[in-house]
Amino acid sequence: MKNRFLKLSTVILALALLCGFALAEVRTTASVNLRSGPGLSYSIVTSYPEGKSLEYLGESSTDDRGVVWYKVSTSAGVGWVSSRYSELKG
């Protein structure tokens, strides 16, 4: 019985984590560039206007200036946006 409860708890926890990541998003707070990597030295893939919701992929990075970059998935592909012009929601 204890073993069955442990397995069920593990499955529930895994599902909760997966759902949590699926609900996380990055919302742009100003016009922002989607870059190929986490920093200004990476190329610009495209730009998004203020108020755009982007799918957060659960990864962030801090550049040498101390700015946090969020890894997101968009219709243009996977890229990074600056926390100076966006915020993590969910």
PyMOL Python script that loads the backbone (N, CA, C, O; Angstrom):
from pymol import cmd

cmd.read_pdbstr("""\
ATOM      1  N   MET A   1       0.823  -1.193   0.000  1.00  0.00           N
ATOM      2  CA  MET A   1       0.000   0.000   0.000  1.00  0.00           C
ATOM      3  C   MET A   1       0.869   1.259   0.000  1.00  0.00           C
ATOM      4  O   MET A   1       0.594   2.208  -0.734  1.00  0.00           O
ATOM      5  N   LYS A   2       1.927   1.263   0.834  1.00  0.00           N
ATOM      6  CA  LYS A   2       2.817   2.414   0.918  1.00  0.00           C
ATOM      7  C   LYS A   2       3.522   2.644  -0.418  1.00  0.00           C
ATOM      8  O   LYS A   2       3.680   3.783  -0.859  1.00  0.00           O
ATOM      9  N   ASN A   3       3.942   1.561  -1.051  1.00  0.00           N
ATOM     10  CA  ASN A   3       4.613   1.644  -2.340  1.00  0.00           C
ATOM     11  C   ASN A   3       3.680   2.218  -3.412  1.00  0.00           C
ATOM     12  O   ASN A   3       4.101   3.027  -4.239  1.00  0.00           O
ATOM     13  N   ARG A   4       2.433   1.801  -3.392  1.00  0.00           N
ATOM     14  CA  ARG A   4       1.445   2.289  -4.358  1.00  0.00           C
ATOM     15  C   ARG A   4       1.202   3.788  -4.149  1.00  0.00           C
ATOM     16  O   ARG A   4       1.096   4.544  -5.115  1.00  0.00           O
ATOM     17  N   PHE A   5       1.114   4.212  -2.886  1.00  0.00           N
ATOM     18  CA  PHE A   5       0.924   5.629  -2.571  1.00  0.00           C
ATOM     19  C   PHE A   5       2.109   6.458  -3.060  1.00  0.00           C
ATOM     20  O   PHE A   5       1.929   7.550  -3.598  1.00  0.00           O
ATOM     21  N   LEU A   6       3.307   5.940  -2.873  1.00  0.00           N
ATOM     22  CA  LEU A   6       4.515   6.634  -3.305  1.00  0.00           C
ATOM     23  C   LEU A   6       4.528   6.801  -4.822  1.00  0.00           C
ATOM     24  O   LEU A   6       4.875   7.871  -5.322  1.00  0.00           O
ATOM     25  N   LYS A   7       4.155   5.759  -5.553  1.00  0.00           N
ATOM     26  CA  LYS A   7       4.108   5.832  -7.014  1.00  0.00           C
ATOM     27  C   LYS A   7       3.061   6.846  -7.468  1.00  0.00           C
ATOM     28  O   LYS A   7       3.315   7.638  -8.375  1.00  0.00           O
ATOM     29  N   LEU A   8       1.899   6.824  -6.847  1.00  0.00           N
ATOM     30  CA  LEU A   8       0.828   7.751  -7.193  1.00  0.00           C
ATOM     31  C   LEU A   8       1.252   9.181  -6.893  1.00  0.00           C
ATOM     32  O   LEU A   8       0.991  10.083  -7.690  1.00  0.00           O
ATOM     33  N   SER A   9       1.899   9.399  -5.760  1.00  0.00           N
ATOM     34  CA  SER A   9       2.383  10.732  -5.396  1.00  0.00           C
ATOM     35  C   SER A   9       3.400  11.241  -6.404  1.00  0.00           C
ATOM     36  O   SER A   9       3.387  12.418  -6.764  1.00  0.00           O
ATOM     37  N   THR A  10       4.265  10.373  -6.853  1.00  0.00           N
ATOM     38  CA  THR A  10       5.275  10.745  -7.843  1.00  0.00           C
ATOM     39  C   THR A  10       4.627  11.158  -9.152  1.00  0.00           C
ATOM     40  O   THR A  10       5.029  12.149  -9.762  1.00  0.00           O
ATOM     41  N   VAL A  11       3.635  10.408  -9.584  1.00  0.00           N
ATOM     42  CA  VAL A  11       2.927  10.731 -10.823  1.00  0.00           C
ATOM     43  C   VAL A  11       2.206  12.069 -10.694  1.00  0.00           C
ATOM     44  O   VAL A  11       2.259  12.888 -11.612  1.00  0.00           O
ATOM     45  N   ILE A  12       1.547  12.298  -9.592  1.00  0.00           N
ATOM     46  CA  ILE A  12       0.821  13.552  -9.375  1.00  0.00           C
ATOM     47  C   ILE A  12       1.794  14.731  -9.365  1.00  0.00           C
ATOM     48  O   ILE A  12       1.518  15.766  -9.971  1.00  0.00           O
ATOM     49  N   LEU A  13       2.916  14.584  -8.689  1.00  0.00           N
ATOM     50  CA  LEU A  13       3.921  15.642  -8.644  1.00  0.00           C
ATOM     51  C   LEU A  13       4.469  15.935 -10.040  1.00  0.00           C
ATOM     52  O   LEU A  13       4.624  17.097 -10.414  1.00  0.00           O
ATOM     53  N   ALA A  14       4.759  14.897 -10.803  1.00  0.00           N
ATOM     54  CA  ALA A  14       5.271  15.078 -12.166  1.00  0.00           C
ATOM     55  C   ALA A  14       4.259  15.818 -13.037  1.00  0.00           C
ATOM     56  O   ALA A  14       4.630  16.714 -13.796  1.00  0.00           O
ATOM     57  N   LEU A  15       2.994  15.451 -12.933  1.00  0.00           N
ATOM     58  CA  LEU A  15       1.955  16.128 -13.707  1.00  0.00           C
ATOM     59  C   LEU A  15       1.816  17.592 -13.295  1.00  0.00           C
ATOM     60  O   LEU A  15       1.648  18.466 -14.146  1.00  0.00           O
ATOM     61  N   ALA A  16       1.886  17.855 -12.005  1.00  0.00           N
ATOM     62  CA  ALA A  16       1.781  19.230 -11.516  1.00  0.00           C
ATOM     63  C   ALA A  16       2.936  20.073 -12.045  1.00  0.00           C
ATOM     64  O   ALA A  16       2.735  21.218 -12.449  1.00  0.00           O
ATOM     65  N   LEU A  17       4.131  19.518 -12.044  1.00  0.00           N
ATOM     66  CA  LEU A  17       5.284  20.249 -12.560  1.00  0.00           C
ATOM     67  C   LEU A  17       5.147  20.526 -14.049  1.00  0.00           C
ATOM     68  O   LEU A  17       5.434  21.632 -14.508  1.00  0.00           O
ATOM     69  N   LEU A  18       4.710  19.525 -14.803  1.00  0.00           N
ATOM     70  CA  LEU A  18       4.523  19.709 -16.238  1.00  0.00           C
ATOM     71  C   LEU A  18       3.460  20.756 -16.530  1.00  0.00           C
ATOM     72  O   LEU A  18       3.638  21.586 -17.421  1.00  0.00           O
ATOM     73  N   CYS A  19       2.379  20.726 -15.805  1.00  0.00           N
ATOM     74  CA  CYS A  19       1.316  21.709 -16.003  1.00  0.00           C
ATOM     75  C   CYS A  19       1.795  23.097 -15.619  1.00  0.00           C
ATOM     76  O   CYS A  19       1.448  24.078 -16.277  1.00  0.00           O
ATOM     77  N   GLY A  20       2.578  23.188 -14.577  1.00  0.00           N
ATOM     78  CA  GLY A  20       3.107  24.478 -14.137  1.00  0.00           C
ATOM     79  C   GLY A  20       3.989  25.101 -15.198  1.00  0.00           C
ATOM     80  O   GLY A  20       3.893  26.301 -15.454  1.00  0.00           O
ATOM     81  N   PHE A  21       4.846  24.307 -15.820  1.00  0.00           N
ATOM     82  CA  PHE A  21       5.705  24.840 -16.863  1.00  0.00           C
ATOM     83  C   PHE A  21       4.882  25.230 -18.080  1.00  0.00           C
ATOM     84  O   PHE A  21       5.199  26.213 -18.749  1.00  0.00           O
ATOM     85  N   ALA A  22       3.848  24.488 -18.372  1.00  0.00           N
ATOM     86  CA  ALA A  22       3.018  24.791 -19.530  1.00  0.00           C
ATOM     87  C   ALA A  22       2.257  26.099 -19.341  1.00  0.00           C
ATOM     88  O   ALA A  22       1.937  26.775 -20.319  1.00  0.00           O
ATOM     89  N   LEU A  23       1.964  26.463 -18.094  1.00  0.00           N
ATOM     90  CA  LEU A  23       1.209  27.673 -17.817  1.00  0.00           C
ATOM     91  C   LEU A  23       2.096  28.900 -17.699  1.00  0.00           C
ATOM     92  O   LEU A  23       1.589  30.022 -17.722  1.00  0.00           O
ATOM     93  N   ALA A  24       3.397  28.724 -17.574  1.00  0.00           N
ATOM     94  CA  ALA A  24       4.302  29.863 -17.443  1.00  0.00           C
ATOM     95  C   ALA A  24       4.444  30.566 -18.778  1.00  0.00           C
ATOM     96  O   ALA A  24       4.524  29.935 -19.832  1.00  0.00           O
ATOM     97  N   GLU A  25       4.473  31.883 -18.707  1.00  0.00           N
ATOM     98  CA  GLU A  25       4.649  32.674 -19.911  1.00  0.00           C
ATOM     99  C   GLU A  25       5.489  33.896 -19.596  1.00  0.00           C
ATOM    100  O   GLU A  25       5.619  34.309 -18.444  1.00  0.00           O
ATOM    101  N   VAL A  26       6.042  34.451 -20.627  1.00  0.00           N
ATOM    102  CA  VAL A  26       6.744  35.723 -20.535  1.00  0.00           C
ATOM    103  C   VAL A  26       5.889  36.728 -21.288  1.00  0.00           C
ATOM    104  O   VAL A  26       5.566  36.529 -22.459  1.00  0.00           O
ATOM    105  N   ARG A  27       5.527  37.807 -20.610  1.00  0.00           N
ATOM    106  CA  ARG A  27       4.713  38.856 -21.232  1.00  0.00           C
ATOM    107  C   ARG A  27       5.606  40.074 -21.451  1.00  0.00           C
ATOM    108  O   ARG A  27       6.283  40.526 -20.527  1.00  0.00           O
ATOM    109  N   THR A  28       5.607  40.602 -22.669  1.00  0.00           N
ATOM    110  CA  THR A  28       6.435  41.760 -22.965  1.00  0.00           C
ATOM    111  C   THR A  28       5.836  43.013 -22.325  1.00  0.00           C
ATOM    112  O   THR A  28       4.622  43.216 -22.362  1.00  0.00           O
ATOM    113  N   THR A  29       6.687  43.845 -21.743  1.00  0.00           N
ATOM    114  CA  THR A  29       6.250  45.079 -21.091  1.00  0.00           C
ATOM    115  C   THR A  29       6.587  46.304 -21.941  1.00  0.00           C
ATOM    116  O   THR A  29       6.222  47.429 -21.598  1.00  0.00           O
ATOM    117  N   ALA A  30       7.277  46.076 -23.035  1.00  0.00           N
ATOM    118  CA  ALA A  30       7.647  47.100 -24.019  1.00  0.00           C
ATOM    119  C   ALA A  30       8.027  46.349 -25.297  1.00  0.00           C
ATOM    120  O   ALA A  30       8.034  45.118 -25.306  1.00  0.00           O
ATOM    121  N   SER A  31       8.333  47.055 -26.347  1.00  0.00           N
ATOM    122  CA  SER A  31       8.826  46.409 -27.550  1.00  0.00           C
ATOM    123  C   SER A  31      10.144  45.716 -27.198  1.00  0.00           C
ATOM    124  O   SER A  31      11.011  46.311 -26.558  1.00  0.00           O
ATOM    125  N   VAL A  32      10.291  44.449 -27.621  1.00  0.00           N
ATOM    126  CA  VAL A  32      11.460  43.667 -27.223  1.00  0.00           C
ATOM    127  C   VAL A  32      11.980  42.847 -28.398  1.00  0.00           C
ATOM    128  O   VAL A  32      11.216  42.375 -29.240  1.00  0.00           O
ATOM    129  N   ASN A  33      13.293  42.693 -28.430  1.00  0.00           N
ATOM    130  CA  ASN A  33      13.914  41.846 -29.450  1.00  0.00           C
ATOM    131  C   ASN A  33      14.022  40.414 -28.950  1.00  0.00           C
ATOM    132  O   ASN A  33      14.398  40.175 -27.803  1.00  0.00           O
ATOM    133  N   LEU A  34      13.691  39.467 -29.814  1.00  0.00           N
ATOM    134  CA  LEU A  34      13.961  38.055 -29.563  1.00  0.00           C
ATOM    135  C   LEU A  34      15.347  37.801 -30.121  1.00  0.00           C
ATOM    136  O   LEU A  34      15.596  38.022 -31.306  1.00  0.00           O
ATOM    137  N   ARG A  35      16.261  37.331 -29.259  1.00  0.00           N
ATOM    138  CA  ARG A  35      17.647  37.119 -29.678  1.00  0.00           C
ATOM    139  C   ARG A  35      17.975  35.629 -29.704  1.00  0.00           C
ATOM    140  O   ARG A  35      17.301  34.818 -29.070  1.00  0.00           O
ATOM    141  N   SER A  36      19.009  35.293 -30.440  1.00  0.00           N
ATOM    142  CA  SER A  36      19.405  33.888 -30.588  1.00  0.00           C
ATOM    143  C   SER A  36      20.087  33.342 -29.335  1.00  0.00           C
ATOM    144  O   SER A  36      20.245  32.129 -29.204  1.00  0.00           O
ATOM    145  N   GLY A  37      20.487  34.198 -28.431  1.00  0.00           N
ATOM    146  CA  GLY A  37      21.116  33.789 -27.174  1.00  0.00           C
ATOM    147  C   GLY A  37      20.858  34.823 -26.102  1.00  0.00           C
ATOM    148  O   GLY A  37      20.286  35.877 -26.378  1.00  0.00           O
ATOM    149  N   PRO A  38      21.277  34.531 -24.869  1.00  0.00           N
ATOM    150  CA  PRO A  38      20.965  35.404 -23.728  1.00  0.00           C
ATOM    151  C   PRO A  38      21.938  36.580 -23.551  1.00  0.00           C
ATOM    152  O   PRO A  38      22.753  36.582 -22.629  1.00  0.00           O
ATOM    153  N   GLY A  39      21.847  37.568 -24.433  1.00  0.00           N
ATOM    154  CA  GLY A  39      22.691  38.747 -24.309  1.00  0.00           C
ATOM    155  C   GLY A  39      22.639  39.614 -25.553  1.00  0.00           C
ATOM    156  O   GLY A  39      22.146  39.193 -26.599  1.00  0.00           O
ATOM    157  N   LEU A  40      23.155  40.836 -25.427  1.00  0.00           N
ATOM    158  CA  LEU A  40      23.119  41.787 -26.539  1.00  0.00           C
ATOM    159  C   LEU A  40      24.046  41.410 -27.683  1.00  0.00           C
ATOM    160  O   LEU A  40      23.872  41.899 -28.799  1.00  0.00           O
ATOM    161  N   SER A  41      25.022  40.558 -27.431  1.00  0.00           N
ATOM    162  CA  SER A  41      25.961  40.168 -28.484  1.00  0.00           C
ATOM    163  C   SER A  41      25.358  39.134 -29.455  1.00  0.00           C
ATOM    164  O   SER A  41      25.943  38.851 -30.500  1.00  0.00           O
ATOM    165  N   TYR A  42      24.201  38.579 -29.110  1.00  0.00           N
ATOM    166  CA  TYR A  42      23.551  37.594 -29.977  1.00  0.00           C
ATOM    167  C   TYR A  42      22.675  38.296 -31.006  1.00  0.00           C
ATOM    168  O   TYR A  42      22.180  39.396 -30.763  1.00  0.00           O
ATOM    169  N   SER A  43      22.487  37.659 -32.146  1.00  0.00           N
ATOM    170  CA  SER A  43      21.717  38.268 -33.229  1.00  0.00           C
ATOM    171  C   SER A  43      20.233  38.371 -32.897  1.00  0.00           C
ATOM    172  O   SER A  43      19.688  37.571 -32.136  1.00  0.00           O
ATOM    173  N   ILE A  44      19.594  39.380 -33.489  1.00  0.00           N
ATOM    174  CA  ILE A  44      18.156  39.586 -33.329  1.00  0.00           C
ATOM    175  C   ILE A  44      17.435  38.679 -34.322  1.00  0.00           C
ATOM    176  O   ILE A  44      17.716  38.701 -35.521  1.00  0.00           O
ATOM    177  N   VAL A  45      16.507  37.887 -33.806  1.00  0.00           N
ATOM    178  CA  VAL A  45      15.704  36.985 -34.650  1.00  0.00           C
ATOM    179  C   VAL A  45      14.481  37.726 -35.168  1.00  0.00           C
ATOM    180  O   VAL A  45      14.174  37.684 -36.359  1.00  0.00           O
ATOM    181  N   THR A  46      13.791  38.402 -34.265  1.00  0.00           N
ATOM    182  CA  THR A  46      12.611  39.201 -34.603  1.00  0.00           C
ATOM    183  C   THR A  46      12.310  40.102 -33.409  1.00  0.00           C
ATOM    184  O   THR A  46      13.019  40.061 -32.403  1.00  0.00           O
ATOM    185  N   SER A  47      11.274  40.905 -33.517  1.00  0.00           N
ATOM    186  CA  SER A  47      10.856  41.791 -32.424  1.00  0.00           C
ATOM    187  C   SER A  47       9.380  41.564 -32.127  1.00  0.00           C
ATOM    188  O   SER A  47       8.612  41.141 -32.990  1.00  0.00           O
ATOM    189  N   TYR A  48       8.999  41.857 -30.878  1.00  0.00           N
ATOM    190  CA  TYR A  48       7.601  41.741 -30.475  1.00  0.00           C
ATOM    191  C   TYR A  48       7.167  43.020 -29.779  1.00  0.00           C
ATOM    192  O   TYR A  48       7.965  43.659 -29.094  1.00  0.00           O
ATOM    193  N   PRO A  49       5.901  43.397 -29.952  1.00  0.00           N
ATOM    194  CA  PRO A  49       5.392  44.611 -29.309  1.00  0.00           C
ATOM    195  C   PRO A  49       5.050  44.374 -27.834  1.00  0.00           C
ATOM    196  O   PRO A  49       5.016  43.237 -27.363  1.00  0.00           O
ATOM    197  N   GLU A  50       4.807  45.441 -27.138  1.00  0.00           N
ATOM    198  CA  GLU A  50       4.343  45.369 -25.749  1.00  0.00           C
ATOM    199  C   GLU A  50       3.042  44.572 -25.674  1.00  0.00           C
ATOM    200  O   GLU A  50       2.174  44.709 -26.536  1.00  0.00           O
ATOM    201  N   GLY A  51       2.911  43.735 -24.633  1.00  0.00           N
ATOM    202  CA  GLY A  51       1.688  42.978 -24.406  1.00  0.00           C
ATOM    203  C   GLY A  51       1.651  41.602 -25.055  1.00  0.00           C
ATOM    204  O   GLY A  51       0.642  40.903 -24.953  1.00  0.00           O
ATOM    205  N   LYS A  52       2.717  41.203 -25.712  1.00  0.00           N
ATOM    206  CA  LYS A  52       2.770  39.883 -26.371  1.00  0.00           C
ATOM    207  C   LYS A  52       3.092  38.803 -25.342  1.00  0.00           C
ATOM    208  O   LYS A  52       3.973  38.988 -24.503  1.00  0.00           O
ATOM    209  N   SER A  53       2.383  37.677 -25.401  1.00  0.00           N
ATOM    210  CA  SER A  53       2.653  36.526 -24.538  1.00  0.00           C
ATOM    211  C   SER A  53       3.507  35.521 -25.289  1.00  0.00           C
ATOM    212  O   SER A  53       3.198  35.143 -26.419  1.00  0.00           O
ATOM    213  N   LEU A  54       4.591  35.092 -24.642  1.00  0.00           N
ATOM    214  CA  LEU A  54       5.518  34.126 -25.216  1.00  0.00           C
ATOM    215  C   LEU A  54       5.622  32.931 -24.284  1.00  0.00           C
ATOM    216  O   LEU A  54       5.559  33.093 -23.065  1.00  0.00           O
ATOM    217  N   GLU A  55       5.778  31.748 -24.830  1.00  0.00           N
ATOM    218  CA  GLU A  55       5.853  30.531 -24.023  1.00  0.00           C
ATOM    219  C   GLU A  55       7.229  30.422 -23.348  1.00  0.00           C
ATOM    220  O   GLU A  55       8.254  30.332 -24.023  1.00  0.00           O
ATOM    221  N   TYR A  56       7.236  30.432 -22.023  1.00  0.00           N
ATOM    222  CA  TYR A  56       8.477  30.312 -21.252  1.00  0.00           C
ATOM    223  C   TYR A  56       8.915  28.849 -21.218  1.00  0.00           C
ATOM    224  O   TYR A  56       8.106  27.961 -20.949  1.00  0.00           O
ATOM    225  N   LEU A  57      10.194  28.602 -21.490  1.00  0.00           N
ATOM    226  CA  LEU A  57      10.707  27.234 -21.553  1.00  0.00           C
ATOM    227  C   LEU A  57      11.395  26.801 -20.263  1.00  0.00           C
ATOM    228  O   LEU A  57      12.067  25.769 -20.242  1.00  0.00           O
ATOM    229  N   GLY A  58      11.241  27.567 -19.194  1.00  0.00           N
ATOM    230  CA  GLY A  58      11.761  27.146 -17.896  1.00  0.00           C
ATOM    231  C   GLY A  58      13.248  27.375 -17.706  1.00  0.00           C
ATOM    232  O   GLY A  58      13.850  26.797 -16.801  1.00  0.00           O
ATOM    233  N   GLU A  59      13.848  28.205 -18.539  1.00  0.00           N
ATOM    234  CA  GLU A  59      15.278  28.457 -18.426  1.00  0.00           C
ATOM    235  C   GLU A  59      15.540  29.959 -18.494  1.00  0.00           C
ATOM    236  O   GLU A  59      14.929  30.675 -19.288  1.00  0.00           O
ATOM    237  N   SER A  60      16.458  30.423 -17.650  1.00  0.00           N
ATOM    238  CA  SER A  60      16.865  31.819 -17.701  1.00  0.00           C
ATOM    239  C   SER A  60      18.379  31.899 -17.542  1.00  0.00           C
ATOM    240  O   SER A  60      19.021  30.945 -17.102  1.00  0.00           O
ATOM    241  N   SER A  61      18.934  33.046 -17.905  1.00  0.00           N
ATOM    242  CA  SER A  61      20.371  33.258 -17.827  1.00  0.00           C
ATOM    243  C   SER A  61      20.612  34.722 -17.501  1.00  0.00           C
ATOM    244  O   SER A  61      19.852  35.590 -17.928  1.00  0.00           O
ATOM    245  N   THR A  62      21.656  34.996 -16.753  1.00  0.00           N
ATOM    246  CA  THR A  62      22.010  36.369 -16.408  1.00  0.00           C
ATOM    247  C   THR A  62      23.278  36.764 -17.162  1.00  0.00           C
ATOM    248  O   THR A  62      24.283  36.054 -17.125  1.00  0.00           O
ATOM    249  N   ASP A  63      23.216  37.909 -17.848  1.00  0.00           N
ATOM    250  CA  ASP A  63      24.385  38.343 -18.621  1.00  0.00           C
ATOM    251  C   ASP A  63      25.390  39.075 -17.736  1.00  0.00           C
ATOM    252  O   ASP A  63      25.173  39.209 -16.532  1.00  0.00           O
ATOM    253  N   ASP A  64      26.485  39.547 -18.322  1.00  0.00           N
ATOM    254  CA  ASP A  64      27.552  40.191 -17.555  1.00  0.00           C
ATOM    255  C   ASP A  64      27.151  41.546 -16.974  1.00  0.00           C
ATOM    256  O   ASP A  64      27.866  42.087 -16.131  1.00  0.00           O
ATOM    257  N   ARG A  65      26.013  42.106 -17.414  1.00  0.00           N
ATOM    258  CA  ARG A  65      25.492  43.359 -16.850  1.00  0.00           C
ATOM    259  C   ARG A  65      24.525  43.110 -15.706  1.00  0.00           C
ATOM    260  O   ARG A  65      24.072  44.047 -15.048  1.00  0.00           O
ATOM    261  N   GLY A  66      24.205  41.822 -15.469  1.00  0.00           N
ATOM    262  CA  GLY A  66      23.249  41.478 -14.426  1.00  0.00           C
ATOM    263  C   GLY A  66      21.813  41.416 -14.891  1.00  0.00           C
ATOM    264  O   GLY A  66      20.900  41.315 -14.072  1.00  0.00           O
ATOM    265  N   VAL A  67      21.598  41.474 -16.188  1.00  0.00           N
ATOM    266  CA  VAL A  67      20.249  41.418 -16.761  1.00  0.00           C
ATOM    267  C   VAL A  67      19.858  39.958 -16.972  1.00  0.00           C
ATOM    268  O   VAL A  67      20.631  39.170 -17.516  1.00  0.00           O
ATOM    269  N   VAL A  68      18.653  39.611 -16.537  1.00  0.00           N
ATOM    270  CA  VAL A  68      18.136  38.248 -16.699  1.00  0.00           C
ATOM    271  C   VAL A  68      17.487  38.134 -18.078  1.00  0.00           C
ATOM    272  O   VAL A  68      16.773  39.031 -18.527  1.00  0.00           O
ATOM    273  N   TRP A  69      17.755  37.011 -18.730  1.00  0.00           N
ATOM    274  CA  TRP A  69      17.172  36.696 -20.036  1.00  0.00           C
ATOM    275  C   TRP A  69      16.334  35.432 -19.901  1.00  0.00           C
ATOM    276  O   TRP A  69      16.748  34.464 -19.263  1.00  0.00           O
ATOM    277  N   TYR A  70      15.138  35.452 -20.516  1.00  0.00           N
ATOM    278  CA  TYR A  70      14.229  34.306 -20.473  1.00  0.00           C
ATOM    279  C   TYR A  70      14.258  33.567 -21.804  1.00  0.00           C
ATOM    280  O   TYR A  70      14.188  34.186 -22.866  1.00  0.00           O
ATOM    281  N   LYS A  71      14.360  32.240 -21.745  1.00  0.00           N
ATOM    282  CA  LYS A  71      14.301  31.421 -22.955  1.00  0.00           C
ATOM    283  C   LYS A  71      12.833  31.152 -23.273  1.00  0.00           C
ATOM    284  O   LYS A  71      12.085  30.667 -22.424  1.00  0.00           O
ATOM    285  N   VAL A  72      12.428  31.468 -24.497  1.00  0.00           N
ATOM    286  CA  VAL A  72      11.030  31.348 -24.895  1.00  0.00           C
ATOM    287  C   VAL A  72      10.898  30.631 -26.236  1.00  0.00           C
ATOM    288  O   VAL A  72      11.841  30.554 -27.023  1.00  0.00           O
ATOM    289  N   SER A  73       9.707  30.115 -26.463  1.00  0.00           N
ATOM    290  CA  SER A  73       9.361  29.513 -27.739  1.00  0.00           C
ATOM    291  C   SER A  73       8.316  30.399 -28.400  1.00  0.00           C
ATOM    292  O   SER A  73       7.335  30.790 -27.768  1.00  0.00           O
ATOM    293  N   THR A  74       8.528  30.714 -29.671  1.00  0.00           N
ATOM    294  CA  THR A  74       7.608  31.576 -30.412  1.00  0.00           C
ATOM    295  C   THR A  74       7.380  30.982 -31.799  1.00  0.00           C
ATOM    296  O   THR A  74       7.982  29.971 -32.160  1.00  0.00           O
ATOM    297  N   SER A  75       6.523  31.609 -32.553  1.00  0.00           N
ATOM    298  CA  SER A  75       6.294  31.158 -33.928  1.00  0.00           C
ATOM    299  C   SER A  75       7.546  31.354 -34.793  1.00  0.00           C
ATOM    300  O   SER A  75       7.682  30.723 -35.841  1.00  0.00           O
ATOM    301  N   ALA A  76       8.452  32.223 -34.353  1.00  0.00           N
ATOM    302  CA  ALA A  76       9.706  32.456 -35.074  1.00  0.00           C
ATOM    303  C   ALA A  76      10.798  31.481 -34.640  1.00  0.00           C
ATOM    304  O   ALA A  76      11.888  31.469 -35.214  1.00  0.00           O
ATOM    305  N   GLY A  77      10.507  30.666 -33.630  1.00  0.00           N
ATOM    306  CA  GLY A  77      11.483  29.706 -33.127  1.00  0.00           C
ATOM    307  C   GLY A  77      11.809  29.958 -31.662  1.00  0.00           C
ATOM    308  O   GLY A  77      11.141  30.743 -30.989  1.00  0.00           O
ATOM    309  N   VAL A  78      12.841  29.285 -31.180  1.00  0.00           N
ATOM    310  CA  VAL A  78      13.272  29.428 -29.792  1.00  0.00           C
ATOM    311  C   VAL A  78      14.283  30.563 -29.724  1.00  0.00           C
ATOM    312  O   VAL A  78      15.157  30.686 -30.582  1.00  0.00           O
ATOM    313  N   GLY A  79      14.152  31.394 -28.688  1.00  0.00           N
ATOM    314  CA  GLY A  79      15.070  32.515 -28.521  1.00  0.00           C
ATOM    315  C   GLY A  79      15.033  33.036 -27.093  1.00  0.00           C
ATOM    316  O   GLY A  79      14.468  32.403 -26.202  1.00  0.00           O
ATOM    317  N   TRP A  80      15.637  34.190 -26.890  1.00  0.00           N
ATOM    318  CA  TRP A  80      15.784  34.784 -25.562  1.00  0.00           C
ATOM    319  C   TRP A  80      15.300  36.231 -25.573  1.00  0.00           C
ATOM    320  O   TRP A  80      15.561  36.972 -26.521  1.00  0.00           O
ATOM    321  N   VAL A  81      14.587  36.632 -24.504  1.00  0.00           N
ATOM    322  CA  VAL A  81      14.159  38.022 -24.351  1.00  0.00           C
ATOM    323  C   VAL A  81      14.646  38.562 -23.015  1.00  0.00           C
ATOM    324  O   VAL A  81      14.756  37.829 -22.032  1.00  0.00           O
ATOM    325  N   SER A  82      14.935  39.857 -22.999  1.00  0.00           N
ATOM    326  CA  SER A  82      15.458  40.526 -21.812  1.00  0.00           C
ATOM    327  C   SER A  82      14.360  40.794 -20.780  1.00  0.00           C
ATOM    328  O   SER A  82      13.241  41.164 -21.133  1.00  0.00           O
ATOM    329  N   SER A  83      14.692  40.603 -19.509  1.00  0.00           N
ATOM    330  CA  SER A  83      13.747  40.911 -18.428  1.00  0.00           C
ATOM    331  C   SER A  83      13.544  42.415 -18.274  1.00  0.00           C
ATOM    332  O   SER A  83      12.628  42.839 -17.569  1.00  0.00           O
ATOM    333  N   ARG A  84      14.372  43.222 -18.912  1.00  0.00           N
ATOM    334  CA  ARG A  84      14.186  44.670 -18.864  1.00  0.00           C
ATOM    335  C   ARG A  84      12.940  45.089 -19.642  1.00  0.00           C
ATOM    336  O   ARG A  84      12.379  46.157 -19.393  1.00  0.00           O
ATOM    337  N   TYR A  85      12.509  44.252 -20.578  1.00  0.00           N
ATOM    338  CA  TYR A  85      11.361  44.569 -21.421  1.00  0.00           C
ATOM    339  C   TYR A  85      10.283  43.499 -21.390  1.00  0.00           C
ATOM    340  O   TYR A  85       9.413  43.450 -22.260  1.00  0.00           O
ATOM    341  N   SER A  86      10.350  42.639 -20.374  1.00  0.00           N
ATOM    342  CA  SER A  86       9.365  41.556 -20.231  1.00  0.00           C
ATOM    343  C   SER A  86       9.313  41.101 -18.781  1.00  0.00           C
ATOM    344  O   SER A  86      10.174  41.440 -17.970  1.00  0.00           O
ATOM    345  N   GLU A  87       8.278  40.322 -18.477  1.00  0.00           N
ATOM    346  CA  GLU A  87       8.155  39.772 -17.125  1.00  0.00           C
ATOM    347  C   GLU A  87       7.645  38.343 -17.178  1.00  0.00           C
ATOM    348  O   GLU A  87       6.859  37.971 -18.050  1.00  0.00           O
ATOM    349  N   LEU A  88       8.111  37.557 -16.225  1.00  0.00           N
ATOM    350  CA  LEU A  88       7.702  36.149 -16.125  1.00  0.00           C
ATOM    351  C   LEU A  88       6.384  36.081 -15.380  1.00  0.00           C
ATOM    352  O   LEU A  88       6.253  36.642 -14.293  1.00  0.00           O
ATOM    353  N   LYS A  89       5.408  35.398 -15.956  1.00  0.00           N
ATOM    354  CA  LYS A  89       4.070  35.245 -15.359  1.00  0.00           C
ATOM    355  C   LYS A  89       3.789  33.766 -15.149  1.00  0.00           C
ATOM    356  O   LYS A  89       4.204  32.922 -15.943  1.00  0.00           O
ATOM    357  N   GLY A  90       3.076  33.464 -14.063  1.00  0.00           N
ATOM    358  CA  GLY A  90       2.658  32.083 -13.824  1.00  0.00           C
ATOM    359  C   GLY A  90       3.673  31.323 -13.137  1.00  0.00           C
ATOM    360  O   GLY A  90       3.477  30.140 -12.860  1.00  0.00           O
TER     361      GLY A  90
END
""", "prot")
cmd.dss("prot")
cmd.show_as("cartoon", "prot")
cmd.util.cbc("prot")
cmd.orient("prot")
